[in-house]
Amino acid sequence: MGTPVVLISTCNEDGSANLAPMSSAFWLGWHGVLGLDRTSKTVANIIRTNQCVLNLPSEAQVEAVDRIALTTGSNVLPPHKVARGYRFEKDKFGIAGLTPIASETIDPPRAGECPIQMEAVVERTYNMSECDPAGRGRRVLFELRIQRVFVESSILADGDPNRIDPDKWRPLIMSFQKFYGLADQQAHASRLSQIPEALYKGADLERSRTM
């Protein structure tokens, strides 16, 4: 119904980087959940390596995201992707015009232009639609643990290097296959925002500082 776009970087078998856009993702603390088509190269790479980078583009990177929207890192395309107009591309970073930057705790590179980049490892993998014969085996869920977060300084809260200012952060949103951005101000004051963010801090934050 409308969720942030994520560019997932993974490593191919030969060590080269793959980059894929998706929008079926959500976070709970330092854990993220991704829902993906099992036939994608990204899924194969994550299953093989248990690693990926979640790069969050802003509205400014929308053209880069769109350039790789109908590409795949698999040189053998499944019929449903052929029917939808996908094509094989080896150099996804190059096609997108984004810069691969070495990660600190895992092998896949980060996308330098994305304002937020999260290095992640797989905690668990879940098969979807196990009770549905028509959908069984078509999609997979990954539960990820974030190990390191990189945030562009321009979207940090003034005077607090550990908080993102939602009035400065403009995530790219995908809603019914179309790109959108956020309004310039919040729709309504939030009671939840009165809770100090420090009260949500868990063990994952301290663990990330030791890696």
C-alpha positions as CSV (number, residue, x, y, z in Angstrom):
1,M,0.0,0.0,0.0
2,G,3.1,2.2,0.0
3,T,6.5,1.5,1.6
4,P,10.0,2.8,1.4
5,V,12.2,1.7,-1.5
6,V,15.3,-0.4,-0.6
7,L,18.3,-1.0,-2.8
8,I,19.7,-4.4,-1.7
9,S,23.4,-5.0,-2.4
10,T,24.7,-8.6,-2.4
11,C,27.7,-10.5,-3.7
12,N,27.6,-12.8,-6.7
13,E,29.5,-16.1,-6.9
14,D,32.4,-14.4,-8.6
15,G,32.7,-11.6,-6.0
16,S,31.0,-8.9,-8.1
17,A,28.2,-6.9,-6.7
18,N,24.5,-7.1,-7.4
19,L,22.1,-4.3,-6.7
20,A,18.3,-4.8,-6.7
21,P,15.4,-2.4,-5.8
22,M,12.5,-3.7,-3.6
23,S,9.8,-2.3,-1.4
24,S,8.5,-5.2,0.7
25,A,10.5,-4.4,3.8
26,F,9.9,-3.3,7.4
27,W,12.0,-2.8,10.6
28,L,11.6,-3.6,14.3
29,G,14.5,-2.0,16.1
30,W,17.7,-3.3,14.6
31,H,16.0,-6.2,12.8
32,G,14.5,-6.0,9.3
33,V,12.2,-8.3,7.4
34,L,12.4,-8.6,3.6
35,G,9.8,-10.3,1.3
36,L,11.3,-11.3,-2.0
37,D,10.6,-13.3,-5.2
38,R,12.5,-16.6,-4.7
39,T,13.7,-16.6,-8.4
40,S,15.7,-13.4,-8.0
41,K,19.5,-13.2,-8.0
42,T,19.3,-11.3,-4.7
43,V,17.6,-14.2,-3.0
44,A,20.2,-16.7,-4.3
45,N,23.0,-14.4,-3.1
46,I,21.5,-13.9,0.4
47,I,20.9,-17.6,0.9
48,R,24.4,-18.4,-0.2
49,T,26.2,-15.7,1.8
50,N,23.8,-14.7,4.6
51,Q,24.8,-11.1,4.0
52,C,23.4,-8.0,2.3
53,V,23.3,-4.2,2.6
54,L,20.0,-2.3,2.8
55,N,20.6,1.0,1.1
56,L,17.7,3.5,1.5
57,P,17.5,6.0,-1.4
58,S,15.9,9.4,-1.0
59,E,13.8,11.2,-3.6
60,A,17.1,12.4,-5.1
61,Q,18.0,8.9,-6.2
62,V,14.7,8.1,-7.9
63,E,16.2,8.1,-11.4
64,A,19.0,5.7,-10.3
65,V,16.4,3.3,-8.9
66,D,14.3,3.5,-12.0
67,R,17.2,2.7,-14.3
68,I,17.6,-0.8,-12.7
69,A,13.9,-1.4,-12.0
70,L,13.5,-3.9,-14.9
71,T,16.9,-5.6,-14.7
72,T,18.0,-8.8,-13.0
73,G,21.4,-10.2,-12.1
74,S,20.3,-13.7,-13.2
75,N,21.5,-14.5,-16.8
76,V,18.7,-17.1,-17.1
77,L,15.4,-15.3,-16.7
78,P,12.3,-17.2,-15.4
79,P,9.2,-16.9,-17.7
80,H,7.3,-14.5,-15.5
81,K,10.2,-12.0,-15.7
82,V,10.5,-12.3,-19.4
83,A,6.8,-11.6,-19.7
84,R,7.2,-8.4,-17.6
85,G,10.1,-7.1,-19.7
86,Y,13.1,-7.8,-17.5
87,R,16.6,-8.0,-18.9
88,F,19.9,-9.4,-17.6
89,E,22.4,-6.8,-16.4
90,K,25.7,-7.7,-14.8
91,D,26.8,-4.3,-13.6
92,K,23.8,-3.0,-11.7
93,F,25.8,-0.3,-9.9
94,G,27.1,1.0,-13.2
95,I,23.7,1.0,-14.8
96,A,22.2,2.8,-11.8
97,G,25.1,5.3,-11.8
98,L,25.7,4.6,-8.1
99,T,29.1,4.2,-6.3
100,P,30.0,1.0,-4.6
101,I,31.7,1.6,-1.2
102,A,33.4,-1.1,0.9
103,S,31.4,-2.2,3.9
104,E,33.0,-2.6,7.3
105,T,31.4,-5.8,8.7
106,I,30.3,-7.8,5.6
107,D,31.4,-8.3,2.0
108,P,28.6,-6.7,-0.2
109,P,29.4,-3.0,-0.9
110,R,27.2,0.0,0.1
111,A,25.6,2.4,-2.4
112,G,27.5,5.6,-1.6
113,E,24.8,8.0,-2.8
114,C,22.0,6.6,-0.6
115,P,21.6,8.7,2.6
116,I,21.1,5.6,4.8
117,Q,23.0,2.3,4.4
118,M,22.6,-0.7,6.7
119,E,25.0,-3.7,6.8
120,A,23.0,-6.8,7.7
121,V,23.2,-10.6,8.2
122,V,20.5,-13.2,8.1
123,E,19.0,-14.4,11.3
124,R,16.3,-16.7,9.9
125,T,14.7,-17.6,6.6
126,Y,11.0,-18.3,6.2
127,N,9.1,-19.9,3.3
128,M,5.9,-18.1,2.4
129,S,2.5,-19.5,1.4
130,E,3.3,-23.1,2.6
131,C,-0.4,-23.9,2.8
132,D,-1.2,-22.5,-0.7
133,P,-0.3,-24.9,-3.6
134,A,-0.4,-22.1,-6.1
135,G,2.0,-19.9,-4.2
136,R,4.2,-22.4,-2.4
137,G,7.9,-21.8,-3.1
138,R,7.4,-18.6,-5.0
139,R,8.3,-16.1,-2.2
140,V,10.7,-16.0,0.8
141,L,11.0,-13.9,3.9
142,F,14.4,-13.0,5.4
143,E,14.8,-11.8,9.0
144,L,17.9,-9.7,9.1
145,R,20.0,-8.3,12.0
146,I,21.5,-4.9,11.3
147,Q,25.2,-4.8,12.2
148,R,26.3,-1.3,11.2
149,V,24.3,1.9,10.1
150,F,25.7,4.7,8.1
151,V,23.7,8.0,7.9
152,E,24.4,11.1,5.8
153,S,25.1,14.0,8.2
154,S,22.6,16.3,6.4
155,I,19.6,14.3,7.7
156,L,20.8,14.0,11.3
157,A,19.0,15.9,14.1
158,D,20.8,19.1,15.1
159,G,23.0,18.4,18.1
160,D,22.4,14.7,18.2
161,P,24.5,12.4,15.9
162,N,22.5,9.3,16.8
163,R,19.1,10.5,15.6
164,I,17.6,11.1,12.2
165,D,15.5,14.2,11.8
166,P,12.3,13.1,10.0
167,D,11.8,16.7,8.8
168,K,15.1,16.4,6.8
169,W,14.8,12.7,5.7
170,R,12.9,12.3,2.4
171,P,12.7,8.5,1.7
172,L,11.6,7.3,-1.7
173,I,8.2,5.6,-1.5
174,M,6.8,2.9,-3.8
175,S,3.0,2.7,-3.9
176,F,1.3,0.5,-6.4
177,Q,4.4,0.4,-8.6
178,K,4.7,4.2,-8.7
179,F,7.3,6.5,-7.0
180,Y,6.3,9.1,-4.4
181,G,7.9,11.3,-1.8
182,L,6.8,12.7,1.5
183,A,5.1,16.0,2.2
184,D,7.2,18.8,3.5
185,Q,5.7,18.5,7.0
186,Q,4.1,15.9,9.2
187,A,0.3,15.4,8.8
188,H,-0.4,15.7,12.5
189,A,1.5,15.9,15.8
190,S,2.2,12.4,17.2
191,R,1.8,11.4,20.8
192,L,4.3,8.6,20.2
193,S,7.0,11.2,19.4
194,Q,6.8,12.3,23.0
195,I,8.5,9.0,24.1
196,P,12.3,9.5,24.2
197,E,14.0,7.4,21.5
198,A,16.6,6.2,24.0
199,L,13.9,4.1,25.7
200,Y,13.8,1.9,22.6
201,K,17.5,1.2,22.7
202,G,18.3,-2.5,22.8
203,A,21.3,-4.8,22.9
204,D,21.9,-4.7,19.1
205,L,23.1,-1.1,19.3
206,E,25.9,-1.9,21.8
207,R,26.7,-5.1,19.9
208,S,27.2,-3.1,16.7
209,R,29.9,-1.0,18.3
210,T,32.1,-4.0,19.0
211,M,32.2,-5.3,15.4
